[in-house]
Amino acid sequence: MQVGRFYGGIAALVRSESDGRYLVLQRVSDRDFAAGVWECVTGRVDQGEGFEDALHREVAEEIGARVKVDFILGTAHFYRGAPTPDNELLGIVYCCSLDAPGQIRLSPEHAAFLWVTPQQAQEMLSETDPSTMWVRGVIARAEQVRKLVPKALIEHNRALGFEMG
């Protein structure tokens, strides 16, 4: 098997600690990939950067906020467009919390944002394109996992982070 190249990426599903709603962002209509669709914070890992550093940088760039990282929800493998090596991405999906949901400041990458309940997310995210289906699944999975993760583990994760060197 030939060894290739791929991008590293992150996704940050942000949840309001005050009411349990999730932040969804609408991509601007002139984006090169998934234009106009709703998503969570996503981005690539820069050269020389770890996943957690990329997470905090992308969150700051896209919504102008600082989040607390609660747990890792899972991994992702997808192609950002056609299935070519230049578009291949491997990523980590983080569940995060935000104390003050009113502090969102959108970057030029997004046209709008909404705070939605898990039920509203399932109803609103009804399109069948891969990006919308993915974020709908991420929110549903986060709700299931959040019920299983002990509060003590979330506090531990927030204090120590996930980078291991």
N, C-alpha and C positions, 0 to 999 in steps of 0.2 A: 504494500500500500504506500502510495506517495504521501509524504508529509506536505501539507499545504499551509496557507495562511488564513486567518480569520480574525474578525474583530472581537474584542471583549466588550460586553455591555452591561448596563444595569437598568433595572426598573424599580421605581420607588412608589409603592401604593401608599398614599398618605391618607390617614384617618384622623378625624377630629376627636380629640380626647373628650371634649365636652358633650358631644351628642352621637358619636359613633358613625357619622356620615363620612363618605369617601370623596376625595377630590378627583374629578375628571376634568381633563383639559381638551379643548378642541383645537386640533392642528389648523394652522392657517391654510387657506385654499390653494396657495401656490407652492406648497411643499413638494419636494421631489418624490416623496414616498408617503402614502396614506394621507393625502391631502384632505382636510376637512373632517377627518374622523376623530372620535373621542378616544382619549388614552390616559394613562397615568404618566408621571414623570419618567422619561426614558433617556438614555444617552449612551455614548460610547466611552470606554475607558481609554484615556490618553496614554501614550508611551511613557513609561516610568511611574505610572500611577496605579495604586491598588484599587480594588473594587469599592471599598468603603470610602476612600477619598473621592473617587469618581461619583459615588452616590451623593455625597454632600456638595460637591461642586455642581453637579447637574441640578440638584434641588435648588441651590442658591441661584443658579443662572435662570432656570425656568420659572420659578415661582417666588424668588426673593425671600426665602424663609430658611430656617434651620429646623430640622426634624430630629426626633429621637428614633433610633432604629430599634424596633421591637423584636423582630425575628426574621429569619430567612424563610420565604415561602416556598421557593423552589428554584429550578434552573430553567433556562430557555435555550432552544436552538432553532434558529429560523434564518430565512434569507430576506434581506431588506430589498426586495425586488426580485428580479430573475434569479433562479438558483445557480449562481456562479460563485467561484471562490471570492471574488471581490465584494460580494454581497452577504457572505456568510457571517453570522454572529452567534457567539455563545455568551450567555448572560446569566446573571443572578437576579432574582426578584426578591426585593426586601419589603416587608411591611413596616411602616413607619407611623409615628404619631406626631401631631402638631397641637400645641397648647392653644394657640390663638388663630382660629381659622380666618379671622378677618384681616390677617396680615399678608395675603397673597398679592404679589405684584408680578403680572405676566410678562414674559419675554416676548420678543417679536415672533417667536416660533408658534405662539398660540393666539387664537382669536377670542377665546372665551373660556371660562371655567365655571363649574357647578359643584356644589356639595350635595351628594345624593345618598339616600339610604340604600342599603343593599337591595331592597325591593324596587326602588326607583331605578337603580342601575340595571336590573334585569329587564325592566320594562323599556327603559330608554335606549339601551344598547341592543337594539333588535336587528340591526343590519347583519348580513351574513358574510361580509368581507372578513378575511383572516384577522385583521387588526382589531376590529370591534369584537369579534368572537373571543379573541384572546383576552382582552381587558375584562369582558364580562365573566369569563372563566376565572381570571385572577381574583376578582372581587368575591365571587362565590366561594372559591377555595379559601381565601383569607378569612371569610366568616366562619367556615368550618374549623380551620386550624386555630383561630383565635380562641374558640371555645375550649380547645384542648390544651393550650399552652398555659402553664401555671404563671401567675403574676410574678412569682419569685424569679422565674426564668427570664421574663421580659425585663425585670429590673437588673438582673445579672448581665443580660445582653447589652442593655443601655450603658451600664457602667464599664464593661470590658471591651465591647465591640466584637468584631469577628475576624479581623486581620490577625494572621498567625505568623507573620514574618515574611 
